[in-house]
Amino acid sequence: MGQKSKIMQDIAYCSDKYQYTMGKSFLDCGMKDKRAIFNLFFRKAPDNNNWAVVSGTDEAIEMITSLGNKSPEFFEKFLPGENYREFREFASKMKFTGNVYAMKEGEIAFPTEPIITVEAPLIEAQVLETPLLSIMNHQMAIATKASRVTRSTSKPVSEFGSRRAHGPWAATYGAKAAYIGGCANSSNVLTSYIFGTPASGTMAHSYVTSFGCSIDGEYEAFTHYIQTHRGETLILLVDTYDTLHCGVLNAVKAYKELGIDDSYPQGYGIRLDSGDLAYLSRKCRRILDDHGLKKCKIFATNSLDEYLITDLENQGAAIDSYGVGDAIATSKHNPCFGNVYKLVQVDNEPVLKRSEDKVKLINPGFQITYRILQKGHFKADVTCLREDNTTKIIETSGALHIQNEFDETQRKTFPANSYTYRILQNQVIERGKIIAPDTLITEKREYYLSNLKCFNETERRLINPHTYKVDISDELYDLKMGLINKLIAQIKELQKKGAE
């Protein structure tokens, strides 16, 4: 059993009690074998973004297939008593036997589109809600934040927020999500071990001060570091005492005396971790250049995020790469991602949760999303009922008309044979067995980056991005409104009877 599978064994049971109290009712009422379809999706992307980056589906798949490894005694801890005895036996043996459809990691998803669809017996599908949301909300928050940060600059961004993450699990899998979302590497070595992500890191201030609290001690720290890491990328932290008056000067002296110059093949540089980064980076660049160290890179850290990086870029900072910690590791501005998990069909009957808030209305039925492409560029997404008339139009490249259901001014017509399409949800579990192909973490990151290039530049910007066209099929819209109107009529009838 692989390292990830061992970790996932217990995650399937990282759940809320009410998933199992509902399960008992389903079992006792003879509903356990009803075929349920649940969709996991989000209603609004964070930071007023149009979209989010998908990460976590691999862990979700492993978690789902790990159901059924707990004894009845495990369930007795929170479901005690004779009343639950039969259900405890059932739950301990319950394995997932259904089908799962999911977007790939690195996919770009829009509100209301199913990121994961679970089709399974009702109890099996229901108990997955909490662990699925826990995995997907965490990783999509981090991947989407990493996307925003890395889109704020053309320079490489390293993720190093493990110490600020909400525990070791969050640090490890958050670093994975950050890499998929565009970060060049991570400082987390466990993530590197599990997933094969590039690991980065050199020294902390404690390394410098361990050689004595003096300017000579700083120089000694630098020389020893270079001597013990020759043949690797070298980055010296220069702001322990005074960046311009000793730190960068000691770095220059150490590099030159030990023969590290622009011919050093592995690359070398300095790191700034405090102060006015725009000002200091320009001053350091001049000092380095004056000493002939023109290829010496300047790496900047210090509570950075996409807004501060954008500001540094606009100021002409002489920074070659950035390190970002808690802003990515905790998705600091929006730490709670909004994925939900909703029942959309029972047996062959579509269902929905009605809300007076239009944004919270869910789309019922068994769905599939098509991404419309023209000349390699993404133009629109359309979510349909599987095998409805709109799916037939798209799959035969017929004339397609789309219109935002909440804004009739957002509309577009695609003439016949003027577009191609991509299906966003792929089957990853069939009858309880994983059928998704294994892909390397580097492939997931490249998939995200290639997707990003297919959007218009105005749709990729951080502030007030242009709205990408997202629609549902006419058949799905009619089904939804039909269910809502039926509920409204029943409520009115109930009110009428109550008034009599």
C-alpha positions as CSV (number, residue, x, y, z in Angstrom):
1,M,0.0,0.0,0.0
2,G,1.4,3.4,-1.0
3,Q,2.2,6.2,1.4
4,K,-0.8,8.3,0.3
5,S,-3.2,5.3,0.6
6,K,-2.1,4.7,4.2
7,I,-2.9,8.4,5.0
8,M,-6.3,8.2,3.3
9,Q,-7.6,5.2,5.2
10,D,-8.9,7.2,8.2
11,I,-9.8,10.3,6.2
12,A,-13.0,8.6,4.9
13,Y,-14.2,8.7,8.5
14,C,-13.3,12.3,9.2
15,S,-16.9,13.0,9.1
16,D,-19.9,14.6,10.9
17,K,-22.1,12.4,13.0
18,Y,-25.2,13.4,11.2
19,Q,-24.0,11.6,8.0
20,Y,-24.4,8.4,10.0
21,T,-27.6,9.2,11.8
22,M,-29.1,9.9,8.4
23,G,-27.6,6.7,7.2
24,K,-29.3,4.7,9.9
25,S,-32.7,6.2,8.8
26,F,-32.0,5.3,5.2
27,L,-31.1,1.7,6.3
28,D,-34.2,1.3,8.6
29,C,-36.5,2.8,6.0
30,G,-35.4,0.6,3.2
31,M,-33.8,3.4,1.2
32,K,-30.2,2.3,1.3
33,D,-30.2,1.0,-2.3
34,K,-31.8,4.0,-3.8
35,R,-29.5,5.4,-6.5
36,A,-28.4,8.9,-5.5
37,I,-26.5,11.5,-7.4
38,F,-24.6,14.2,-5.5
39,N,-22.7,17.1,-7.0
40,L,-19.8,18.9,-5.4
41,F,-19.5,22.5,-6.7
42,F,-19.0,26.1,-5.5
43,R,-21.3,29.1,-5.9
44,K,-18.8,31.9,-5.9
45,A,-15.0,32.0,-6.4
46,P,-12.8,33.8,-3.8
47,D,-11.4,37.3,-4.2
48,N,-14.1,38.2,-6.8
49,N,-12.3,35.9,-9.2
50,N,-14.3,34.4,-12.0
51,W,-13.0,30.9,-11.4
52,A,-11.0,28.5,-9.2
53,V,-8.3,25.9,-9.7
54,V,-9.2,22.3,-9.1
55,S,-6.9,20.3,-6.7
56,G,-7.7,17.4,-4.3
57,T,-9.5,15.0,-6.6
58,D,-6.8,12.4,-6.4
59,E,-7.0,12.4,-2.6
60,A,-10.8,12.4,-2.9
61,I,-10.7,9.3,-5.1
62,E,-8.4,7.5,-2.7
63,M,-10.6,8.5,0.3
64,I,-13.7,7.2,-1.4
65,T,-12.3,3.8,-2.1
66,S,-11.0,3.4,1.4
67,L,-14.5,3.1,2.9
68,G,-15.1,-0.1,4.8
69,N,-11.9,-0.6,6.9
70,K,-13.4,0.1,10.4
71,S,-14.7,-2.4,12.9
72,P,-18.2,-2.1,14.6
73,E,-16.3,-1.0,17.7
74,F,-15.1,2.2,16.0
75,F,-18.7,3.2,15.3
76,E,-19.8,2.3,18.8
77,K,-17.7,5.3,20.1
78,F,-20.2,7.7,18.6
79,L,-23.2,5.5,17.8
80,P,-23.6,3.5,21.1
81,G,-26.4,1.3,22.2
82,E,-28.5,-1.6,21.0
83,N,-30.5,0.7,18.7
84,Y,-27.5,1.2,16.5
85,R,-26.1,-2.4,16.6
86,E,-27.4,-3.4,13.1
87,F,-26.3,-0.1,11.6
88,R,-22.8,-0.4,13.1
89,E,-22.4,-3.8,11.5
90,F,-23.6,-2.5,8.2
91,A,-21.4,0.6,8.3
92,S,-18.3,-1.4,9.2
93,K,-18.7,-3.5,6.0
94,M,-19.9,-0.7,3.7
95,K,-17.6,-0.2,0.8
96,F,-18.1,2.2,-2.0
97,T,-19.7,0.5,-5.0
98,G,-20.8,3.4,-7.2
99,N,-19.4,5.7,-9.9
100,V,-17.6,9.0,-9.6
101,Y,-17.0,11.6,-12.2
102,A,-14.5,14.4,-11.6
103,M,-12.6,17.3,-13.1
104,K,-8.9,16.8,-13.4
105,E,-6.5,18.4,-11.0
106,G,-5.3,21.6,-12.6
107,E,-8.7,22.2,-14.3
108,I,-10.1,25.6,-14.1
109,A,-13.7,25.5,-12.8
110,F,-16.5,28.0,-12.7
111,P,-19.4,28.4,-10.2
112,T,-22.2,25.8,-10.2
113,E,-20.2,23.4,-12.4
114,P,-19.9,19.9,-10.9
115,I,-16.3,19.4,-9.8
116,I,-17.1,15.9,-8.5
117,T,-20.3,13.9,-9.2
118,V,-21.0,10.8,-7.0
119,E,-23.5,8.3,-8.3
120,A,-24.0,5.5,-5.8
121,P,-26.4,3.9,-3.3
122,L,-27.8,6.7,-1.1
123,I,-26.0,5.8,2.2
124,E,-22.6,5.4,0.4
125,A,-22.9,8.7,-1.3
126,Q,-24.2,10.6,1.8
127,V,-21.4,9.6,4.2
128,L,-18.8,11.0,1.8
129,E,-20.0,14.6,2.1
130,T,-17.8,15.8,4.9
131,P,-14.5,14.2,4.0
132,L,-15.0,15.2,0.3
133,L,-15.6,18.8,1.3
134,S,-12.8,18.9,3.7
135,I,-10.3,17.7,1.1
136,M,-11.6,19.8,-1.8
137,N,-12.3,23.0,0.1
138,H,-8.8,23.0,1.5
139,Q,-6.9,22.2,-1.6
140,M,-8.9,24.4,-3.9
141,A,-8.5,27.4,-1.6
142,I,-4.8,27.0,-1.7
143,A,-4.5,26.2,-5.5
144,T,-6.7,29.2,-6.3
145,K,-4.7,31.5,-4.1
146,A,-1.5,30.2,-5.6
147,S,-2.9,30.9,-9.0
148,R,-3.6,34.5,-8.0
149,V,-0.2,35.1,-6.5
150,T,1.7,33.5,-9.4
151,R,-0.4,35.5,-11.9
152,S,0.8,38.7,-10.3
153,T,4.3,38.3,-11.7
154,S,6.2,36.6,-14.5
155,K,8.9,35.7,-12.0
156,P,9.0,32.3,-10.2
157,V,7.1,32.0,-6.9
158,S,8.1,29.6,-4.2
159,E,5.7,28.3,-1.5
160,F,7.1,28.1,2.0
161,G,4.1,28.6,4.3
162,S,4.2,25.2,6.1
163,R,4.9,26.8,9.5
164,R,1.7,28.9,9.2
165,A,-0.5,26.2,7.8
166,H,-3.3,24.8,9.9
167,G,-1.5,21.6,10.9
168,P,0.8,19.1,9.1
169,W,-1.9,17.7,6.8
170,A,-2.7,21.2,5.6
171,A,1.0,22.0,5.1
172,T,1.7,18.9,3.1
173,Y,-1.3,18.9,0.9
174,G,-1.5,22.6,0.7
175,A,2.0,22.7,-0.7
176,K,0.9,20.1,-3.3
177,A,-2.1,22.3,-4.3
178,A,0.1,25.4,-4.5
179,Y,2.4,23.7,-6.9
180,I,-0.5,22.7,-9.1
181,G,-1.7,26.3,-8.9
182,G,1.5,27.6,-10.4
183,C,4.2,27.8,-7.7
184,A,7.6,26.8,-8.9
185,N,8.4,24.7,-5.9
186,S,7.8,24.3,-2.1
187,S,9.9,24.2,1.0
188,N,7.9,21.2,2.3
189,V,10.0,18.1,2.2
190,L,7.2,15.7,3.0
191,T,5.3,17.1,-0.1
192,S,8.4,16.5,-2.1
193,Y,8.7,12.9,-0.8
194,I,5.0,12.0,-1.5
195,F,4.4,13.8,-4.7
196,G,7.8,14.5,-6.2
197,T,7.5,18.3,-6.1
198,P,10.7,20.3,-6.3
199,A,11.9,21.3,-2.8
200,S,13.7,24.5,-2.1
201,G,15.3,26.2,0.8
202,T,18.7,27.4,2.1
203,M,19.1,29.2,5.5
204,A,17.3,31.1,8.2
205,H,18.4,34.0,10.4
206,S,19.2,31.5,13.2
207,Y,21.9,30.0,10.9
208,V,23.6,33.4,10.6
209,T,23.3,34.2,14.3
210,S,24.6,30.8,15.3
211,F,28.1,32.0,14.2
212,G,27.9,34.8,16.7
213,C,26.1,38.1,16.8
214,S,28.6,40.0,14.8
215,I,29.4,41.2,11.3
216,D,32.4,38.9,11.2
217,G,30.0,36.0,12.3
218,E,27.7,36.8,9.3
219,Y,30.6,36.6,6.9
220,E,31.8,33.3,8.5
221,A,28.2,31.9,8.2
222,F,28.2,32.7,4.5
223,T,31.6,31.2,3.8
224,H,30.8,28.0,5.7
225,Y,27.4,27.7,3.8
226,I,29.1,28.1,0.4
227,Q,31.8,25.6,1.3
228,T,29.3,23.0,2.6
229,H,26.8,23.4,-0.3
230,R,29.1,24.0,-3.3
231,G,27.5,22.3,-6.4
232,E,24.0,23.4,-5.3
233,T,22.0,26.6,-5.8
234,L,23.4,29.1,-3.3
235,I,21.2,31.8,-1.7
236,L,22.6,33.9,1.2
237,L,20.2,35.6,3.6
238,V,21.6,39.2,3.9
239,D,19.2,41.1,6.2
240,T,20.1,39.7,9.6
241,Y,21.9,42.9,10.7
242,D,21.9,45.5,8.0
243,T,21.2,44.6,4.4
244,L,23.1,47.4,2.6
245,H,25.9,48.1,5.0
246,C,27.1,44.6,5.8
247,G,24.8,41.8,4.6
248,V,25.1,42.2,0.8
249,L,28.8,43.3,1.2
250,N,29.6,40.1,3.2
251,A,27.8,38.0,0.6
252,V,29.8,39.6,-2.2
253,K,33.0,39.1,-0.3
254,A,32.2,35.4,0.5
255,Y,31.2,34.7,-3.1
256,K,34.2,36.3,-4.6
257,E,36.8,34.8,-2.2
258,L,35.4,31.3,-2.7
259,G,35.3,31.6,-6.5
260,I,31.5,31.9,-7.0
261,D,30.7,34.1,-9.9
262,D,28.6,34.3,-13.0
263,S,30.1,31.2,-14.3
264,Y,28.8,29.1,-11.4
265,P,26.4,26.7,-13.2
266,Q,24.0,25.9,-10.4
267,G,23.0,29.6,-9.8
268,Y,23.6,31.9,-6.9
269,G,21.9,34.8,-5.2
270,I,20.8,36.7,-2.0
271,R,17.6,36.8,-0.1
272,L,15.8,39.9,1.3
273,D,13.4,39.3,4.1
274,S,12.6,42.7,5.5
275,G,12.5,46.4,4.9
276,D,11.6,48.3,1.8
277,L,12.0,45.5,-0.8
278,A,11.7,47.7,-3.8
279,Y,14.4,50.2,-2.6
280,L,16.7,47.5,-1.1
281,S,16.5,45.3,-4.2
282,R,17.5,48.1,-6.5
283,K,20.4,49.1,-4.2
284,C,21.6,45.5,-3.9
285,R,21.3,45.0,-7.6
286,R,23.7,48.0,-8.2
287,I,26.2,46.7,-5.6
288,L,26.1,43.2,-7.1
289,D,26.6,44.5,-10.6
290,D,29.4,46.9,-9.5
291,H,31.3,43.8,-8.2
292,G,30.8,41.9,-11.4
293,L,28.1,39.6,-10.0
294,K,25.5,40.4,-12.7
295,K,23.9,36.9,-12.6
296,C,23.5,36.9,-8.8
297,K,19.8,36.6,-8.3
298,I,17.7,38.5,-5.7
299,F,15.1,36.5,-3.9
300,A,12.5,38.4,-1.9
301,T,10.3,37.3,1.0
302,N,8.4,39.0,3.8
303,S,4.6,38.5,4.1
304,L,4.1,38.8,0.4
305,D,0.8,38.3,-1.5
306,E,-0.4,39.1,-5.0
307,Y,-1.2,42.7,-4.1
308,L,2.2,43.4,-2.6
309,I,4.0,41.6,-5.5
310,T,2.0,43.6,-8.0
311,D,3.0,46.8,-6.2
312,L,6.7,45.8,-6.2
313,E,6.6,45.0,-9.9
314,N,5.0,48.4,-10.6
315,Q,7.8,50.1,-8.6
316,G,10.4,48.4,-10.7
317,A,11.8,46.3,-7.9
318,A,15.0,44.4,-9.0
319,I,13.6,41.1,-7.7
320,D,14.2,37.8,-9.7
321,S,11.9,35.5,-7.7
322,Y,9.5,35.6,-4.7
323,G,8.8,33.4,-1.7
324,V,5.3,33.5,-0.3
325,G,4.2,31.9,3.0
326,D,1.0,32.3,4.9
327,A,-0.9,34.2,2.1
328,I,-0.8,30.9,0.1
329,A,-0.6,28.3,2.8
330,T,-3.7,29.6,4.6
331,S,-5.4,31.3,1.6
332,K,-5.2,34.2,4.0
333,H,-7.7,36.6,2.4
334,N,-10.3,33.9,1.9
335,P,-9.4,30.9,4.1
336,C,-12.8,29.2,3.7
337,F,-13.5,27.9,0.2
338,G,-17.2,27.5,-0.7
339,N,-17.6,24.1,-2.2
340,V,-20.9,22.4,-1.3
341,Y,-22.2,18.9,-1.8
342,K,-25.8,18.6,-2.8
343,L,-28.2,15.8,-3.7
344,V,-29.5,16.4,-7.2
345,Q,-31.2,13.1,-8.1
346,V,-32.7,10.0,-6.3
347,D,-33.3,7.0,-8.6
348,N,-34.6,8.8,-11.7
349,E,-36.2,11.7,-9.9
350,P,-34.2,15.0,-10.1
351,V,-34.3,17.0,-6.8
352,L,-33.1,20.3,-5.5
353,K,-32.9,22.5,-2.5
354,R,-35.0,25.6,-3.0
355,S,-33.7,29.0,-1.7
356,E,-35.1,32.5,-1.9
357,D,-31.6,33.6,-2.7
358,K,-31.1,33.0,-6.5
359,V,-27.4,32.4,-6.1
360,K,-28.2,29.4,-3.8
361,L,-30.5,27.7,-6.2
362,I,-28.9,24.4,-7.2
363,N,-29.1,22.7,-10.6
364,P,-30.9,19.3,-10.4
365,G,-30.3,16.1,-12.3
366,F,-27.3,14.2,-13.6
367,Q,-25.1,16.8,-15.3
368,I,-22.1,17.2,-17.6
369,T,-20.2,20.3,-18.5
370,Y,-18.8,21.1,-21.9
371,R,-16.1,23.7,-22.5
372,I,-16.4,25.4,-25.9
373,L,-13.2,26.1,-27.8
374,Q,-12.5,28.2,-30.9
375,K,-9.0,28.2,-32.4
376,G,-7.6,26.7,-29.2
377,H,-9.1,29.4,-26.9
378,F,-11.8,28.8,-24.3
379,K,-15.0,30.7,-25.1
380,A,-17.8,29.4,-22.9
381,D,-18.8,26.6,-20.5
382,V,-22.2,24.9,-20.8
383,T,-23.6,22.5,-18.1
384,C,-26.3,20.2,-19.5
385,L,-28.4,17.2,-18.4
386,R,-26.6,14.2,-19.6
387,E,-27.9,13.2,-23.0
388,D,-30.3,16.2,-23.3
389,N,-30.8,17.9,-26.6
390,T,-28.1,20.5,-26.0
391,T,-25.5,17.8,-25.5
392,K,-26.5,16.4,-28.9
393,I,-26.1,19.8,-30.5
394,I,-22.6,20.3,-28.9
395,E,-21.3,16.8,-29.7
396,T,-22.4,17.2,-33.4
397,S,-21.0,20.8,-33.5
398,G,-24.5,22.2,-34.3
399,A,-25.5,25.8,-34.0
400,L,-25.3,26.7,-30.3
401,H,-26.9,29.6,-28.5
402,I,-26.1,30.4,-24.9
403,Q,-27.3,33.0,-22.4
404,N,-26.5,33.5,-18.8
405,E,-29.6,32.5,-16.8
406,F,-29.3,35.5,-14.5
407,D,-28.2,38.1,-17.1
408,E,-29.9,38.1,-20.5
409,T,-27.4,40.6,-21.8
410,Q,-24.7,37.9,-21.6
411,R,-25.4,35.8,-24.7
412,K,-23.5,34.4,-27.6
413,T,-24.2,32.2,-30.7
414,F,-21.7,29.7,-32.1
415,P,-22.5,28.8,-35.7
416,A,-22.5,25.2,-36.7
417,N,-19.0,23.6,-37.1
418,S,-17.3,26.8,-35.7
419,Y,-16.2,25.2,-32.4
420,T,-14.8,22.1,-30.7
421,Y,-15.5,21.0,-27.1
422,R,-14.0,19.4,-24.1
423,I,-15.9,17.4,-21.4
424,L,-14.8,18.5,-18.0
425,Q,-16.0,15.6,-15.8
426,N,-14.2,12.3,-16.5
427,Q,-15.2,9.0,-14.9
428,V,-12.6,8.2,-12.3
429,I,-14.3,5.4,-10.3
430,E,-16.4,2.7,-11.9
431,R,-18.4,0.3,-9.7
432,G,-16.1,1.1,-6.8
433,K,-12.9,0.6,-8.7
434,I,-10.5,3.4,-9.5
435,I,-10.1,3.8,-13.3
436,A,-8.4,7.2,-13.4
437,P,-4.9,7.1,-14.9
438,D,-2.0,8.0,-12.7
439,T,-0.5,11.4,-13.6
440,L,2.7,13.1,-12.3
441,I,2.4,16.2,-10.2
442,T,4.3,18.0,-12.9
443,E,1.7,17.0,-15.5
444,K,-1.1,18.5,-13.3
445,R,0.8,21.8,-13.0
446,E,1.4,21.9,-16.7
447,Y,-2.2,21.1,-17.4
448,Y,-3.3,24.1,-15.2
449,L,-0.8,26.4,-17.0
450,S,-1.9,25.2,-20.4
451,N,-5.5,25.9,-19.4
452,L,-4.6,29.3,-18.2
453,K,-3.1,30.2,-21.6
454,C,-6.4,29.3,-23.3
455,F,-8.3,32.1,-21.6
456,N,-8.4,35.7,-22.8
457,E,-5.9,38.0,-21.0
458,T,-8.7,40.1,-19.6
459,E,-10.2,36.9,-18.0
460,R,-6.9,36.2,-16.3
461,R,-6.4,39.6,-14.6
462,L,-6.6,39.8,-10.8
463,I,-8.7,43.0,-10.5
464,N,-12.1,43.1,-12.2
465,P,-11.6,40.2,-14.6
466,H,-13.7,40.1,-17.7
467,T,-16.7,37.7,-17.2
468,Y,-16.3,34.4,-18.9
469,K,-19.5,33.0,-20.3
470,V,-21.0,30.2,-18.2
471,D,-24.4,28.8,-19.1
472,I,-26.8,25.8,-18.4
473,S,-28.7,24.1,-21.1
474,D,-32.3,25.1,-21.8
475,E,-33.4,21.6,-20.7
476,L,-31.6,22.0,-17.4
477,Y,-33.1,25.4,-16.9
478,D,-36.6,24.2,-17.6
479,L,-36.2,21.3,-15.2
480,K,-35.0,23.5,-12.4
481,M,-37.7,26.1,-12.9
482,G,-40.3,23.3,-13.2
483,L,-39.3,21.9,-9.8
484,I,-39.3,25.3,-8.3
485,N,-42.7,26.3,-9.7
486,K,-44.1,23.0,-8.5
487,L,-42.8,23.6,-4.9
488,I,-44.2,27.2,-5.0
489,A,-47.6,25.9,-6.0
490,Q,-47.6,23.3,-3.2
491,I,-46.5,25.9,-0.7
492,K,-49.4,28.2,-1.8
493,E,-51.8,25.3,-1.6
494,L,-50.6,24.5,1.9
495,Q,-51.0,28.1,3.0
496,K,-54.5,28.2,1.5
497,K,-55.5,25.1,3.5
498,G,-54.0,26.6,6.6
499,A,-56.0,29.7,6.2
500,E,-59.3,27.8,5.9
